[in-house]
Amino acid sequence: MTTSPQKFHLFRVRPLRIPKTPSPPPPPPSPISSLIRSSATQNLRLCRATHARIVTSGLSSDRFLTNNLLTSYSKCGSLSDSVRVFFDRSRKTDVVAWNSLLTAYASHGRAKEGLCLFRLMLRSSVPLHRLTFPPLLKLCSSSDPDGCATASEVIHCCSIKSGLESDGLISSALVGMYCKLGSIRSARFVFDGMSKRDLVLWNLMIRGYCKLGFAEEAFCLFSELHRSELRPDEVSVRCIVGGGVENSNIDQVRVYGIKAGLFSIDSDCGTALGCFSEIMKSSTVSGDMSVMMALKAATRTGDFSVGARIHCVVMKNGLFLVVPLANSLINMYAKLGRFDYAWRVFNMMEDLDLVTWNTMITNSVRCGLNVESISLLLDMLRYDFWPDQFTLASVLRACSSVDESSSLCRQIHVFALKTGESTDVFVITALIGAYAHYKRMGDAELLYHRMGGFDLGACNAMIAGYMACGDQNKALNLISNKNVPRKSVRQPLKPAVVQKPSKRGSKYKHF
């Protein structure tokens, strides 16, 4: 055995090692970025360090930096440092610096010092800006009303003299200030002179009237708001309802709040029922819409006793003859699990409409009374009412649970073909489910392939039928069809199909 000669190298190549030069340190952050960070974190130490850096860098004359420094000190809670920065450069101050210090005084509630600064501003002949007045008006609102009445009028006159009274920001602040000071007439004077008034301003005036006990004026303003392009919201209604003033017009506002659905049924059922209870205590007889909203709220709360009391109110006020209201009663009792009471209301009704029959049939199917729902359909036809797509879909779901209803299912199919309801998606899906229940997959496939597009409910019904008939391959092929979106069937259908492979072999498909 021969070995290959060793290879010798005269020079061994070594990797070249280049000494790493240390990277230069990152540049220090700019003063303005440091001020922004100190304001956001309320870091007074960082703010003072940035101030020292500005002074040592010779940037003290920069108005932009010093104005931001003044604001940063205020946000960090050091009002004395803000005042010192301001007066250190008092000869070079602009209107922005004056406004910044006024805002600082307003944020800290220092009304006396802020108003003294405003007097000094007027003596210095500094031109007033639109941003000068909001902090001043906030100072007047947060201090003693008696001591700031004159100051508020002076500030108002200054805004008129400067031609800024029509500014929306200043006018809104004036209205809010006068309302807090109790000078509602001055607030209404400014309010009436405004060309554009938003809903917040309307609510501010309504709240001011209610707070001072002017119930009639508050209701008149509420009515004026309702007649305008805007509409009262939940805040508007609560201002009058919770005003604590006895007034017959408040009941009308409560009814409006219930009718407009301003009391959310999901989160504020108690408020809606409370308002309805207050309406019943008064002499005003509420309309059917308010009772229907109260019934919906009672249904969501699941309190049978509340619904029964509302039913008594309906009977007492003679509102039982209103068909939509009776339908709401049926729906409430059925959803509360008292279908026997729903039957009583249904049997007592003199006038019936299609909604009444659909409500009874749908809720009977929901309660598992499938035979009763089929009997209701037959009674409906005897009374010459024409079933619609919702009626047929509900009855077909009942047929899927009754083994002796195969012939009725085909009759409903023929009826749907005659009336043109056979093209409705709900009816087709219910028919497919019924045929799949009776293992008539040929008829189900015929309906499924005639559908214009994909429907998840119909696809679920088809696969359930295939699985019931033991034809798992067709179920897998239906899912694999390129016309079926994979995202819509992957989660609900994949486990049911994969658990039962075909008898010919364990053929699993990957999705």
Buried (B, 14 or more C-beta within 10 A) or exposed (E): EEEEEEEEEEEEEEEEEEEEEEEEEEEEEEBBEBBBBBBEEEBBEBBBEBBEBBEEEEBBEBEEBBBBBBBBBBBBEBBEBBBEBBEEBEEEBBBBBBBBBBBBBBBBEBBEBBBEBBEEBEEEEBEBBBBBBBBBBBBBBBBEEEEBBEBBBBBBEBBEEBEBBEBBEBBBBBBBBBBBBEBBEBBBBBBEEBEEBEBEBBBBBBBBBBBBEBBEBBBBBBBEBBEEEBEBBBBBBBBBBEBEBEBEBBBBBBBBBBBBEBBEBEEBBEBBBBBBBBBBEEEBEBBBBBBBBBBBBBBBBEBBEBBBBBBEBBEEBEBBEBBBBBBBBBBBBBBBEBBEBBBEBBEEBEEBBBBBBBBBBBBBBBBEBBBBBBEBBEEBEEEEBEBBBBBBBBBBBBBBBBEEBBEBBBEBBEBBEEBEBBEBBBBBBBBBBBBBBBEBBEBBBEBBEEBEEEBBBBBBBBBBBBBEBEBBBBBBEBBEEEEBEEEBBEEEBBEBBBEEBBEEEEEEEEE
